[in-house]
């Protein structure tokens, strides 16, 4: 499946949506994750050509908004799209033949250069929401394959401490713990990936399939 991302800057008008459709015809894609829709009202439509856009709304300041643009051959596999926050969207795809059921998260992160906007946003809160939805997605997964814990107890403890610091209003400690959490999660996933590939090699399984299952 070809998944692309695009910062639309705005999809609040029909003209902007039509321009997106014209540009999309120039590339090969199944799903395009969209950010900065800047819409005041959500939109879900099916065009005559078969493409299906799901466009979410922005916040009260006119910032953010996420969505997806699904091409004709993939649209039939859509189960649902939900905008979880103005920065997080979730697209669920049904299983179709050899293609497994799939959940795609669409995220909008403020550009690093926009410091004023970044200062007004609670990035750690959005990060916590994403982690919460990822856990929820994992619990509700259709395939209950036997898996090992991906995050170590030490990393989970760091995540707990970060939540406690944020609840206590200690922004400096929250920021420090958030950085430690990201580094610890990255290291845990790196180690788990190596374990999965090693197990696949020992069992004589395809490395490509092992990578796909881990993703």
ABEGO torsion letter per residue (X at the ends): XBBBBBBAGBAABAAAAAAAAAAAAABBBABBBBBGAGBABBBBBBBAAGBBBBBBBBBAAGBEEBBBBBBAAAAAABABBBBABAABBBBBBBBBEABBBBBBBBBBBBBAABAAAAAABBAAAAAAAAAAAAAAAAAABABBBBBBBABBAAAAAAAAAAAAAAAAGBAAAAAAAAAAAAAAAAAAAAAAAAAAAAAAAAAGBBAAAAAAAAX
